[in-house]
Amino acid sequence: MLTNVTTPLLGVIATAVIGRLGEAHLLGGVAMASVAFDCIFWLFGFLRMGTVAFTAQALGAGDKTEQRAVLARALLIAGAIGLALIALQVPLAAAIFSPMGGSEAVTTAAKQYFFVRLWSAPFALANYVMLGWLIGLARAKTGMAIQIFVNLVNMALMAALVLKLDAGITGAALASVLAECVGLVLGLSVAWHILGGRLGLATAVLFDRERLMRMLAVNRDIMIRTAALIAAFLFFTARGARAGDVTLAANAVLHNFTLVGAFFLDGMATAAEQLCGQAYGARDRTGFSRAVKLVLGWGFVFGVTATLLFFAIGPWMIDVMTASEDVRDVARRFLWLAALAPVCGVMAFCYDGIYVGATWARDMRNLMIAALAIYLATWWLTQPLDNTGLWIAILVFFISRGGLQAARYPALVKAPFA
């Protein structure tokens, strides 16, 4: 949870630094490119989740060789994906920015930032792996410290390059590249220390066909699941845009409530990945069941607390985020729906972590697609309610994700512990 808090702070600093340049098209370009990177890196989030699961399972099984092998295999996959993104940067930029419809100046600035920052892809994705590996080894504090350090370095470099050296938007992008490089060097140094200076691995172990194919299959299914999740939120934004500028702006303000709740609940999901993964690897049914109960119990505590907090200070938060009275009025009208998002999404986040820890990725993928279908059907049925119907649909999406996974859980948990 503490690690996640630094992520939105980084975005705030980037906006503030570029905003000091006084050029609206530069700020718009960074915002547009940042959305692109959010989606790209989110899509490859399986590199962290899958690594947590496989590492925790190896830890539970007491297999130190496999712990090293998981790290090496995941780093190879991250490097390959990162290099592929760099090689495809021109068609990728065209596919991303052309449909966005930004002005020529904004699009040019976005591409300028995009082409530089994309060089951070191999390092950023490798850092996903390093964070996942450390969490999988139950060294979350170490992973947190490295992640926070990387974000602080990024902020410092960005301020120095943009404000002191006048490097402009290129400097902001270069800061991210350098920070990710520093993070990877630090992460590998920590891994070297943990493994007692033994990073090497026999080729036969590294390219063990069965284990490598299993890792690729799990990562594929998590990626498809994530693509469905991204599609759900893009659909929400697109439908809100059709309701008019004021409604779109109000939804954007309220969406921050769901994001804040998600940052904290994602901490519970990560805990579930490690705890359930370790118990699964040890074939410890009692430990697995205890981890599930702990995660769900604490998840509901945080979810209910966040919902009550949003009800209490929501109007004040809306006033802070927008000065437009029209947007404020519309946002207050739908605040009660946005405030319900954390408590409605508790089971979805917690069971995501449980399923990832046990590497039930295929079932998680299929249930996510089913939940997406329920979401779209709910929106279609509630169209007469306009924006209220859209918010009801997204809440039903959260509930159906968790509900479907809860219903499937009893059957899945029997097999590995039989």
KEKEFI-767620 format. One line per 4 residues: number of its first residue (from 1); their letters; for each residue x negated, y negated, z negated of C-alpha. Coordinates in steps of 0.05 Angstrom, whole numbers, plus 5000, padded with zeros to 4 digits. Each point is the difference from the previous one (the first is absolute). Example, Ala and Ser with C-alpha at 12.3 -4.5 7.8 and 13.67 -1.06 7.14 Angstrom:
<rs>
1	as	4754 5090 4844; 4973 4931 5013
</rs>
This chain:
<rs>
1	mltn	5000 5000 5000; 4944 4952 4982; 4964 5016 5065; 5064 4985 5040
5	vttp	5007 4931 4967; 4937 4975 5035; 5028 5016 5069; 5053 4945 5004
9	llgv	4952 4953 4966; 4951 5009 5058; 5055 4979 5048; 5015 4938 4959
13	iata	4926 4980 5001; 4995 5011 5075; 5061 4957 5012; 4974 4945 4954
17	vigr	4930 5000 5032; 5025 4997 5072; 5054 4951 4979; 4945 4951 4978
21	lgea	4978 4994 5072; 5064 4962 5015; 5015 5037 5065; 5069 5032 5001
25	hllg	4983 5045 5059; 4941 5030 4962; 5043 5015 4940; 5053 5031 5045
29	gvam	4947 5040 5036; 4972 5029 4936; 5070 5016 4975; 5017 5036 5065
33	asva	4935 5039 5002; 5007 5018 4926; 5068 5032 5013; 4967 5041 5055
37	fdci	4945 5024 4953; 5050 5015 4945; 5038 5046 5047; 4937 5032 5029
41	fwlf	4967 5015 4934; 5065 5020 4967; 5010 5051 5056; 4933 5031 4982
45	gflr	5015 5000 4926; 4999 5076 5003; 4924 4994 4995; 5009 4979 4927
49	mgtv	5061 5043 4983; 4975 5063 5032; 4931 4992 4970; 5029 4991 4930
53	afta	5040 5065 5008; 4945 5044 5027; 4948 4973 4951; 5047 5009 4940
57	qalg	5016 5071 5023; 4926 5016 5005; 4989 4970 4931; 5056 5042 4971
61	agdk	4971 5063 5033; 4930 4983 4973; 4971 5001 5071; 4944 4948 5001
65	teqr	4977 5019 5070; 5070 4986 5027; 5001 4933 4963; 4939 4979 5041
69	avla	5029 5030 5063; 5066 4962 4994; 4962 4934 4996; 4956 5017 5060
73	rall	5058 5024 5044; 5044 4940 4982; 4942 4951 5015; 4990 5033 5068
77	iaga	5074 4992 5017; 4999 4927 4975; 4939 4984 5042; 5029 5031 5062
81	igla	5066 4962 4993; 4963 4935 4986; 4955 5006 5061; 5061 5018 5043
85	lial	5035 4937 4977; 4939 4958 5019; 4995 5033 5068; 5074 4986 5013
89	qvpl	5000 4929 4974; 5020 4965 5065; 5061 5043 5017; 5017 5003 4926
93	aaai	5001 4924 4995; 5043 4994 5062; 5050 5051 4974; 5004 4966 4932
97	fspm	5001 4925 5015; 5038 4997 5066; 5067 5021 4970; 4992 4953 4940
101	ggse	5016 4939 5043; 4953 4951 4966; 4977 4936 5034; 4938 5002 5043
105	avtt	4958 4965 4947; 5024 5047 4944; 4990 5062 5042; 4930 4978 5020
109	aakq	4982 4988 4927; 5030 5068 4980; 4959 5037 5052; 4937 4963 4980
113	yffv	5009 5023 4928; 5023 5070 5022; 4940 5015 5044; 4950 4982 4945
117	rlws	5036 5032 4941; 5014 5065 5038; 4925 5016 4993; 5016 5011 4926
121	apfa	5045 5059 5018; 4949 5057 4991; 4978 4971 4933; 5070 4982 4975
125	lany	5026 5070 5016; 4939 5032 4968; 5015 4958 4938; 5070 5030 5000
129	vmlg	4966 5068 4997; 4952 4978 4945; 5057 4973 4957; 5041 5063 5011
133	wlig	4941 5045 4983; 4985 4963 4935; 5074 5001 4979; 5002 5074 5018
137	lara	4942 5012 4952; 5039 4963 4945; 4952 4941 5005; 5053 4948 5014
141	ktgm	4965 4947 4959; 4938 5006 5044; 5043 4996 5063; 5036 4940 4972
145	aiqi	4935 4964 4984; 4973 5011 5070; 5065 4977 5033; 5004 4938 4958
149	fvnl	4926 4985 5013; 5011 5006 5076; 5059 4953 4997; 4961 4949 4959
153	vnma	4941 5004 5048; 5049 4990 5057; 5030 4938 4968; 4931 4970 4984
157	lmaa	4973 5013 5070; 5063 4972 5031; 4995 4935 4960; 4925 4994 5016
161	lvlk	5005 5015 5074; 5062 4959 5014; 4994 4941 4952; 4925 4993 4992
165	ldag	4971 5025 5066; 5059 4977 5043; 5005 5068 5034; 5075 4992 5009
169	itga	5046 5059 5014; 4941 5042 5022; 4968 4991 4932; 5064 5023 4965
173	alas	5000 5064 5042; 4925 5011 4991; 5009 4995 4924; 5045 5061 5002
177	vlae	4950 5039 5042; 4942 4985 4953; 5041 5014 4938; 5022 5068 5025
181	cvgl	4927 5017 5017; 4979 4981 4929; 5057 5041 4972; 4980 5062 5039
185	vlgl	4927 4995 4980; 5021 4993 4927; 5050 5058 5006; 4948 5046 5030
189	svaw	4950 4981 4946; 5051 5018 4947; 5016 5066 5035; 4925 5016 5004
193	hilg	4995 4989 4925; 5062 5042 4984; 4974 5057 5043; 4931 4999 4969
197	grlg	4966 4975 5062; 5028 5056 5043; 5040 4970 5058; 4976 5053 5050
201	lata	5045 5057 5021; 4991 5063 5041; 5029 4993 5070; 5040 5064 4992
205	vlfd	5034 4972 4938; 5012 4931 5029; 5033 5028 5063; 5036 5058 4967
209	rerl	5055 5008 5052; 5057 5020 4953; 4987 4944 4950; 4987 4947 5053
213	mrml	5064 5018 5038; 5040 4998 4936; 4973 4931 4985; 5017 4976 5070
217	avnr	5070 5029 4996; 5015 4968 4933; 4972 4933 5024; 5042 5005 5064
221	dimi	5064 5012 4961; 4986 4942 4951; 4986 4955 5060; 5066 5017 5032
225	rtaa	5035 4988 4934; 4966 4932 4994; 5019 4982 5071; 5073 5014 4983
229	liaa	4994 4956 4937; 4970 4943 5041; 5056 5007 5051; 5052 4992 4944
233	flff	4970 4934 4976; 4989 4973 5071; 5073 5016 5015; 5021 4962 4936
237	targ	4959 4939 5022; 5026 5003 5072; 5074 5004 4978; 4989 4944 4951
241	arag	4971 4956 5055; 5063 5009 5041; 5041 4972 4943; 4968 4931 5008
245	dvtl	4939 4962 4975; 5028 4986 4930; 5019 5072 4987; 4933 5024 5028
249	aana	4963 4952 4954; 5043 5021 4940; 4986 5074 5014; 4926 4985 5006
253	vlhn	5001 4967 4931; 5039 5057 4969; 4955 5051 5035; 4944 4976 4954
257	ftlv	5040 5027 4942; 5001 5070 5031; 4925 4994 5016; 4982 4981 4928
261	gaff	5041 5059 4975; 4967 5045 5052; 4929 4979 4979; 5014 5023 4928
265	ldgm	5039 5063 5017; 4946 5020 5050; 4955 5006 4939; 5046 5054 4973
269	ataa	4998 5035 5068; 4924 5000 4999; 5000 5028 4929; 5047 5056 5023
273	eqlc	4954 5017 5058; 4941 5011 4953; 5037 5033 4941; 5042 5046 5043
277	gqay	4943 5015 5048; 4954 5021 4943; 5054 5045 4969; 5017 5029 5068
281	gard	4927 5017 5013; 4995 5034 4933; 5066 5037 5013; 5024 4972 4933
285	rtgf	5075 4999 5004; 5009 4972 4930; 4951 4944 5014; 5034 4985 5066
289	srav	5069 4996 4969; 4974 4956 4944; 4967 4953 5050; 5066 4995 5040
293	klvl	5039 4983 4936; 4949 4948 4978; 4998 4965 5068; 5076 4998 5008
297	gwgf	5010 4977 4928; 4950 4944 5003; 5022 4983 5071; 5071 4987 4976
301	vfgv	4973 4957 4943; 4962 4956 5049; 5057 5000 5051; 5053 4979 4950
305	tatl	4954 4948 4970; 4985 4970 5068; 5074 4997 5018; 5019 4966 4934
309	lffa	4942 4951 5009; 5023 4982 5070; 5070 4988 4976; 4973 4955 4944
313	igpw	4949 4958 5038; 5022 5011 5072; 5032 4931 5009; 4937 4966 4975
317	midv	4956 5043 5046; 5044 4982 5060; 4992 4925 4984; 4925 5009 4995
321	mtas	4995 5036 5067; 5043 4952 5042; 5019 4927 4997; 5058 5007 5049
325	edvr	5067 4995 4964; 5035 5040 5055; 4950 5057 4994; 5005 4997 4924
329	dvar	5076 5006 5002; 4998 5060 5047; 4944 5034 4961; 5038 4992 4934
333	rflw	5061 5031 5032; 4962 5064 5016; 4954 4999 4939; 5040 5054 4964
337	laal	4988 5048 5057; 4925 4986 5005; 4993 5007 4925; 5028 5071 5004
341	apvc	4944 5022 5047; 4950 5022 4946; 5049 5044 4961; 5029 5028 5065
345	gvma	4930 5017 5025; 4971 5033 4938; 5013 5072 5021; 4976 4986 5072
349	fcyd	4932 4974 4975; 4991 5053 4947; 5020 5059 5043; 4955 4974 5056
353	giyv	4942 5006 4952; 5023 5069 4976; 5008 5026 5071; 4932 4972 5022
357	gatw	4966 5030 4939; 5028 5069 5017; 4986 4988 5075; 5073 5012 5017
361	ardm	4989 4951 5057; 5044 5035 5052; 5061 4998 4954; 4986 4928 4981
365	rnlm	4996 4982 5074; 5066 5035 5017; 5037 4970 4940; 4974 4930 5018
369	iaal	5028 5007 5070; 5066 5024 4971; 5002 4940 4953; 4986 4953 5059
373	aiyl	5060 5030 5036; 5043 4989 4939; 4975 4928 4996; 5018 4985 5072
377	atww	5068 5034 4993; 5014 4959 4937; 4981 4935 5036; 5046 5019 5059
381	ltqp	5058 5013 4953; 4989 4935 4960; 4990 4953 5059; 5064 4963 4984
385	ldnt	4967 4978 4935; 4944 4966 5038; 4938 4987 4956; 5032 5033 4940
389	glwi	5008 5063 5041; 4926 4997 5020; 4978 4995 4927; 5047 5057 4980
393	ailv	4970 5042 5056; 4928 4989 4976; 5020 5017 4928; 5034 5064 5026
397	ffis	4935 5015 5036; 4961 4996 4935; 5050 5043 4963; 5006 5052 5055
401	rggl	4924 5008 5005; 4994 5016 4926; 5065 5039 4998; 4982 5046 5058
405	qaar	4931 5014 4971; 5030 5014 4931; 5049 5049 5031; 4945 5036 5039
409	ypal	4951 5002 4941; 5026 5062 4962; 4992 5044 5061; 4930 4974 5016
413	vkap	4973 5006 4929; 5015 5074 4995; 4954 5024 5055; 4930 4977 4978
417	fa	5009 5023 4928; 5036 5066 5014
</rs>
